[in-house]
Amino acid sequence: MQQPLLTRFLQSLGSDNAAVSDRHPNLFGRALADYRQAAVLLAVVWHRHEWQLLLTRRADTLRHHTGQIALAGGRRDPHDSSFTATALREAHEEIGTPPEVWQTFGEMPPRYTPSGYAVHAVPALAESLPALSINPQEVAEVFYVPLTVALNPKNYQTRTTLFQNQARHTPVLPYGAYDIWGLTGLILFSAAERYQFFIKEHPII
């Protein structure tokens, strides 16, 4: 995908045209007001001659979601001026990317977690990155997934889990040795759904 078209697609992720998976979010029996706010960076990087998504594997020493695949990000602090500010700050703390290297776009609709967070994914684009400085207390490793893989719904599987004795069916993206599921899988699958609508309106020649 050429960069101008990619930029338009990332801009479209913040529009009101929700993907199918965004229309009826699972609130896990909570009121919206009860959710704590968080933001993550849906980071697209030019890496090894193609556009790729930057993902992390959470450190094994963390108390929650140990070893799971994640987008760089975290809880919104009171001094953060926006969800974009939260995502950029957290990315800087976790993997050392300066905020100014990213071109950011409007955040996607929030996804809700069983642990009580409303998580806003902020699309971001970088033509190149400086050497990463990984915080080992939060991140075990950084890896990349080609955007063409992540945006193809056919690459996803469905996993059934139980929450409060109710079955939940969530998308999973297997990629090499990585199992991308949970919140990250939901965000990526939502982007893949939206991409299918986008290419119908903007055919790639």
N, C-alpha and C positions, 0 to 999 in steps of 0.2 A: 504494500500500500504506500503510495506516495505521501509525503509529509502534508501537503495541503489538504488532501482528503482525510488523512488521519486526524488532523487538527479539527476539521469539521465534525468528524465522528465523536471525538472527545468532547467537543462543545455540546453535541446533541445529548450526551449522557446526563447533563444537568437540566434537560428540558422537562416539560410536564408530560411528555409522551411515555408513560410508564410501560415497562416490559410486563409480560404476563405474570412473572414471578413477583413483581412489585405491587400488584393491584390489591392483593389480600394478604398483607403481612401477618405473620403469626406473632401475636402479642404475649403468648404464654400466660394468659390470664391476668396480666398486669394492666393498669391504667397507663396511658401515655405519659402522664405527669410523673409517674413513679420511676421512669427510666433515667439513668445517668447518661450524659452525652459524651460521645467519643468520635474520633475521626481517624481515618486511615488514608494513605496515599496509594491510589491506583496508578502506580508508577510505570510509565512506558519509556523505554530507553533504547537508543540505537546501540546494539551490542552484537558483535560478530556478524556484521554486514546485514542485519535485519532488525526490525522493531521487536522488542521483547518486553515482557513484564518482569519487574524486579520483585521477588518474593523473599521472605525470610523463614527460617525455621527457628521457633522460639527456644530459648535456652532451657536445658534440662533442669536447671536450678530454680526456675520460676515456680510460684505457688499454684498458678492456674494455667491450664491449656499447655502444659509442658510438652515441648517437642513438636507442637502442631505447626502447620504451615500458616503463615500470616502475611498480611500487608503491613508495611511499616506504619505505625500509628499508635494511638492510645487515648487516654481519658482527657477530656477538655479541662484545662485549668481556668480559674476565674479570670486571669489576666489575658487569656487568648481573645483576640478581637473577632475571630471567626473560626469556622470549622477548618478552613484552609490554613489558618495560622496554627491550629492544633496539629494538623497532619504534617505540616512542614517542620514544626518544632520537634515533634516526636521522631520524624525521620532523621533529623539532624542528631538527636540524642542516641538513636538506635544504630544508625549506619553511617553517620558522619557527613551526610550530604548537605551542603550549604543551601539555605532556602532559595537563593537567587539563581541556582542552576535550573530550577523548574519553571516551566510555563504551566500555570494551573488553570482549571476550568471549573464551572459551577458543580457543586457536589450532587451526587446521585441521591435518590430517596433513601432514607435511613433503613437499615436492617436491624432487627431486634434480636437480642441474644437471651438465652435462658437465665444467664447470670445478671440480667437487668441493665444492659447497655443498649442505647440507640446509637448505632454506628453509621456515620456519614462517610462514604467513600468519595475522595476528591481526585478526579482524574488529573494527571500531571504528565508532562512530556519533557524529555531532556535529550538533546542530540548527542551529548557526551557527559560523562561524569568524572569527577576527580577520583583519585584512589579512595576507596571506602575505608572508613574507620569504624569497625564493628565493635559495639559495646557487648563484651562477652557475658555480662550479667543479664542481658535481655535477649541477645541473638546468638544462636549457635552457628548459623551459616547464612549466607546470601546465595541465591541461585536465580536463574532466569528461565522463563518459559516463552517460547516464540508466540507472538501475538496471533499468528495464524492458527496456532493450536488452541489457544484460550478462547478465541472468538468463534470456534466451530462447535455448535451444540452437539454434533454427532460424537464428539470426543468425550462427552460426559456420560457418566453412569448415574444410577439412582441408588441411594442407600437409605434403608429404613432403620430408624432408631426409636427408642421409647423415651418419652418425657411425661412424667406424671401419669404413667400407664396409658398414654395415648401414642399411637404410631405417628412418626414424622417421616416424610419422604423428602430427602434433600439431595441436591446434585453433588456429584463427586467427579473431580478431574484427575485421573491417574496420569502421571507424567514421570517416566523413568522410575527412579526409586522413591518418588514423592507421591503422597496421597493427599490431594488438595480437597478438603471437605469443610464442613461446618460453615462458619460465617464467610470465610474466604471463598469457598466453593460457591456459596450463594451469590456473592458479589460478582464473581467472574461469570457465572452462568447468566446473571441478569445482563451483564455487558454483552455476552454472546447473543442473547435474545434480541437486545436492542440493535445489535449490528445487523441482524437479519432484516429488520425493518429499514435500517439505514441504507443498505445496499440496494434495496428495491427502489428507493427514491434517488439513489446516487450510484447507478450501475458502474462497476469497474470495467473499463474497456481494456 
